[in-house]
Amino acid sequence: MIGLRERQDHDTDQPGAGKTVIWNGRPWKLGAEISYFIDTPDAFAQEWFIGFNISPVVENGLVDWFK
């Protein structure tokens, strides 16, 4: 079964943080977030979600098309 995350309250920000750093001359975007699920479909569903993201920052090749 595939489920989608649905956010009920769009006015409340989820706790999270992000930062862009330079490693070996290349920019990287680091991020982390934490989410608490108030309603769970069954007793075995997760209550908390902690996510970590590490992504290289690359040049957008389509930007020249819009100049």
Backbone bond lengths (Angstrom), bond angles and torsions (degrees), N, CA, C in turn:
res aa  C-N    CA-C-N  psi(-1)  N-CA   C-N-CA  omega(-1)  CA-C   N-CA-C  phi
1 M - - - 1.443 - - 1.527 108.99 -
2 I 1.312 116.56 131.91 1.458 122.14 179.58 1.524 108.17 -105.31
3 G 1.313 116.12 129.25 1.460 120.37 179.32 1.511 110.79 -118.25
4 L 1.297 116.49 151.20 1.447 122.24 176.86 1.518 109.03 -109.56
5 R 1.329 115.64 142.75 1.461 119.25 176.16 1.516 108.10 -77.56
6 E 1.304 116.29 124.38 1.459 121.09 178.05 1.520 108.37 -117.50
7 R 1.297 115.64 128.35 1.456 120.78 -179.20 1.520 108.16 -98.50
8 Q 1.323 116.83 120.68 1.462 121.29 -176.01 1.524 112.66 -81.57
9 D 1.333 117.63 -40.00 1.448 121.69 -176.09 1.521 108.69 -108.45
10 H 1.320 116.84 100.75 1.455 120.90 -176.01 1.522 112.72 -79.81
11 D 1.336 117.67 -10.17 1.458 120.68 179.36 1.526 112.85 -85.24
12 T 1.323 117.66 -15.29 1.463 121.89 -177.90 1.517 109.37 -100.00
13 D 1.318 116.89 126.75 1.462 121.15 177.95 1.515 109.86 -82.90
14 Q 1.327 115.98 140.18 1.460 120.79 173.78 1.520 108.12 -77.76
15 P 1.321 117.82 141.43 1.469 119.17 177.26 1.530 110.44 -62.64
16 G 1.294 115.67 131.71 1.452 119.97 179.38 1.515 110.13 -171.54
17 A 1.314 114.55 167.44 1.455 119.72 -179.39 1.523 108.94 -148.22
18 G 1.320 116.09 152.08 1.454 121.19 177.75 1.520 110.43 -147.96
19 K 1.318 115.37 151.94 1.462 120.64 -179.61 1.518 108.82 -154.86
20 T 1.317 116.12 141.52 1.455 121.94 173.98 1.523 108.11 -100.74
21 V 1.341 115.86 128.48 1.466 121.38 -179.19 1.527 109.28 -126.92
22 I 1.309 116.58 161.34 1.463 122.30 177.05 1.523 108.02 -109.13
23 W 1.333 117.04 119.86 1.471 123.62 175.32 1.518 108.26 -121.13
24 N 1.312 117.85 121.77 1.465 123.33 179.12 1.527 112.34 52.70
25 G 1.328 116.17 39.43 1.457 120.53 177.12 1.518 114.83 80.69
26 R 1.316 119.18 3.38 1.459 122.99 -179.15 1.519 110.15 -117.88
27 P 1.357 118.30 131.61 1.465 119.50 177.55 1.539 111.73 -76.08
28 W 1.324 115.50 139.63 1.467 123.20 177.96 1.514 108.64 -130.32
29 K 1.317 116.72 142.52 1.460 122.38 176.53 1.526 107.95 -104.01
30 L 1.334 115.62 121.21 1.458 122.21 178.21 1.520 108.37 -108.36
31 G 1.322 117.09 139.73 1.455 119.51 179.98 1.515 111.46 -151.28
32 A 1.308 115.07 156.75 1.462 122.21 176.43 1.522 108.04 -148.22
33 E 1.330 116.16 147.21 1.453 121.13 177.57 1.520 109.37 -146.26
34 I 1.319 115.14 157.23 1.451 121.25 176.92 1.520 108.03 -135.22
35 S 1.323 116.19 136.09 1.461 121.12 -179.32 1.527 109.09 -132.85
36 Y 1.308 115.99 143.44 1.459 122.58 175.33 1.526 107.74 -116.86
37 F 1.325 116.62 128.32 1.456 121.94 -178.87 1.528 108.47 -97.77
38 I 1.316 116.56 115.08 1.466 121.47 -178.45 1.516 110.72 -71.64
39 D 1.318 116.59 -43.13 1.463 121.56 -177.64 1.525 109.29 -109.32
40 T 1.322 117.39 128.66 1.460 121.82 178.30 1.527 109.17 -120.82
41 P 1.337 118.72 144.51 1.456 120.88 -176.23 1.536 113.87 -71.70
42 D 1.325 117.84 -25.32 1.466 120.17 179.05 1.532 109.53 -154.95
43 A 1.320 115.83 179.38 1.466 120.85 -175.22 1.531 112.69 -69.57
44 F 1.332 117.70 -20.00 1.463 121.06 -176.32 1.529 113.32 -97.23
45 A 1.312 117.91 -0.15 1.465 121.14 -179.39 1.529 110.18 -74.87
46 Q 1.317 115.39 155.70 1.465 119.85 -178.42 1.520 110.97 -75.29
47 E 1.333 115.83 146.05 1.456 121.78 174.90 1.522 110.95 -98.60
48 W 1.332 116.68 -31.80 1.458 122.65 -177.72 1.515 109.54 -122.14
49 F 1.326 115.99 147.60 1.452 122.16 174.75 1.521 107.49 -133.30
50 I 1.323 116.15 126.61 1.460 121.74 175.95 1.520 106.97 -119.60
51 G 1.323 117.10 123.79 1.459 121.19 -177.60 1.517 111.79 -122.51
52 F 1.324 115.31 141.64 1.458 122.53 177.25 1.521 108.33 -124.40
53 N 1.330 116.90 137.87 1.459 122.42 179.87 1.519 109.86 -128.70
54 I 1.328 115.52 133.88 1.465 122.48 172.64 1.527 105.96 -131.89
55 S 1.336 116.35 116.47 1.464 120.59 -175.20 1.521 110.61 -135.35
56 P 1.339 116.91 136.39 1.468 118.42 173.00 1.529 109.31 -73.92
57 V 1.314 116.34 144.65 1.459 121.28 176.72 1.519 106.83 -93.14
58 V 1.337 116.62 120.98 1.461 121.72 -177.38 1.525 109.91 -118.28
59 E 1.311 115.45 157.78 1.453 121.00 178.43 1.524 109.35 -72.27
60 N 1.322 116.28 138.79 1.451 121.88 177.92 1.523 108.82 -80.75
61 G 1.328 117.40 112.02 1.459 122.01 -178.79 1.516 114.27 -71.68
62 L 1.330 117.99 -15.66 1.465 120.86 -178.24 1.514 112.95 -88.06
63 V 1.312 118.29 -9.92 1.461 120.49 -175.69 1.537 111.90 -62.76
64 D 1.322 118.15 -31.67 1.462 120.63 178.99 1.520 112.69 -67.94
65 W 1.319 118.66 -23.90 1.459 121.63 178.82 1.527 112.02 -68.93
66 F 1.328 117.22 -24.80 1.459 120.89 -174.82 1.518 113.14 -101.05
67 K 1.314 118.43 9.28 1.465 121.30 178.45 1.512 111.07 -86.49
